[in-house]
């Protein structure tokens, strides 16, 4: 009984499924503890059932950025290869599920800037976690016969989403998605606020409307003509949804394609003047030599 067995295990190993079966398939984590340059990401974002993979990755990237970083569509498109359209769609997903909020602020010099608030735990995720924790604690409370009153709701934070904004109407799509064409359309939309301050558009609205303006430009409509069509005859007072109004005009007033014009014929070739080697008369020809009369009647 007093004999020691140094090779014997100190305790009986558990037989939990997946721990003692090295040949079983599936994921195995090889983790190391982070001590610097790391970000805590909740599973409600990393395993969100409704967000796309691009939106989950973009939300993770945004939460890892420092305060004051630029996360507008152009900056993100310059950082990642997905492009403006896909990044704008992913930002709308994050905004719809409460991970992003956009606010327009007027700074002391009179300019209006957009402030983006990133929420690492939106209200929907907090409610889900609170409900799950309450469900886990409820049997224990009943067993103890606890009469503790329910916990008060958490105070609203900056991440609480405002009223859900209606989706913008669809706009025409150009037949060619050339970057230069979309950039010209974006420049037209960004310039509208110089003609009417009420037409100050966000980057998300600009990305949504740019294909519609590009459809006008590829129909041989000049940028100034598109600008006049979008700004002429606007109603008086405040425009509550300027982007929706512009989307309606881009769709209902879309001009037809220009008529087919055959290519112009090439201009006739006009040869230079030369002096005839025989009679010294001026004539047109591709190279110096004799004139036509001297070639046809050399005896003359």
Secondary structure, 3 states (H helix, E strand, C coil): CCCCCCCCCCCCCCCCCCCCCCCCCCCCCCCCCCCCCCCCCCHHHHCCCCCCHHHHHHHHHHHHCCCCCCCCHHHHHHHCCCCHHHHHHHHHHHHHCCCEEEEEEECCCCCEEEEEEECCCCHHHHHHHHHHHHHHHHHHHHHHCCCCCCCCCCCCCCCCCCCCCCCCCCCCCCCCCCHHHHHHHHHHHHHHHHHCHHHCCCHHHHHHHHHHHHHHHCCCCCHHHHHHHHHCCCCCCCCCCHHHHHHHHHHHCCCCCCCCCCCCCCCCCCCCEEECCCCCCEEECCCCCCCHHHHHCCCC
